[in-house]
Amino acid sequence: MANQFDVYRLDNLMVVVLQNNFAETATTVVAPLLPKEKVNTPLTGLMPEVELSGALMVVDVPALAAIRSNLLRARSGELTMYREPLLSALDLLFTGF
């Protein structure tokens, strides 16, 4: 079972798990991680910047999706230290503040 804020590689895409793992489900909510240089203008508050293995990345929270949990096989890291900005981005996306 994937833990919240774990990072996984899916083919050529990195994703971060946003869903808490209190219940084992068939799907898991994730958001893509994009290299910062490939994002023209990150949406303030919605797309937190993080560092993963020395690379600056942007978490594209507005592009979150539920994927089959069994696709999460190759754990590549974790972003627990970014818990607050990630949860703030989710709050902003769903509540507007």
N, C-alpha and C positions, 0 to 999 in steps of 0.2 A: 504494500500500500504506500502510495506517495504521501509525503508530508507536505504541509503547507509551506510554501516558499522554496521548495526543492526546484531545481532546474533540470530539465531533460532535453536531450537532443532527439528530434523527430526528423529523420532524413537530413535535410539541409536547414532546418529551422530549430531554434532554441525556444523553449517555452518555460514559464514559471508557473507552478501550481498556486492558484489563489484560493482554492477550496480547502477548508479545514478537514482533517481526516477523522473526525469524531464518528463518522459512519462510513462503512465500506459500501461504495456504490459502483454501478457499472460504468458511470461516467465521472469525469473530473473536470472542473473548470480551470482553464489555463489562459494565459495571455502570452503573445509572442514577445520575444526579446529581439530588438533590432539594433544593429550597430549605429551608434550615435551619428556618425558621418553620413548615414543613408537616410536620416530623418531631417527633412528641410526645416520645419519649425515644430518642435514638440509642443503639444497643447499643455500649457502651464497647469500643473496640478493633476492632470489626467495621465501624463506620460512621465513617470519618475525616471530620473537618470540613476543608473546603478553601475557598479564596477564588478566585472566577473572575469576572473583569471587575468587581470591586468588590462582588460578591454572595457572601454566606456560603452554602455548599452542603454537603450531606452525601453522601458516596459510599456507596450502598447495596450494599456488597459481597455480603451474603447473597442479593441478588436478581440476581447475575450471570447472564448468559446468553450463548449463542453465537448470533450473528446472521450473515446472509449478508454477506460483506465488501463486496459491491458496494452495500450500503445506506449505507456510510460515505462520503458525498460532501461534506457541508458542514462542514469543519473549523472549529471555533469557538474553539479555544485549546489549551492543553496544561497538564498538571499534573505535569511532571517534578520540580518542586521538592518535591512530596509523595511522592516515590518510597518513602521509608522507611515512612511510615505506611500507604501502600497495600499494600506488600509484607508488612508486619506483619499487616494485616487478612486478607490471603490466607492467610498462615501460620496465623493463629488459626482461620480458617474450616476449613481442611483438616487441621490437625494438633492443634488444641486449645490451642496455646501459641505 
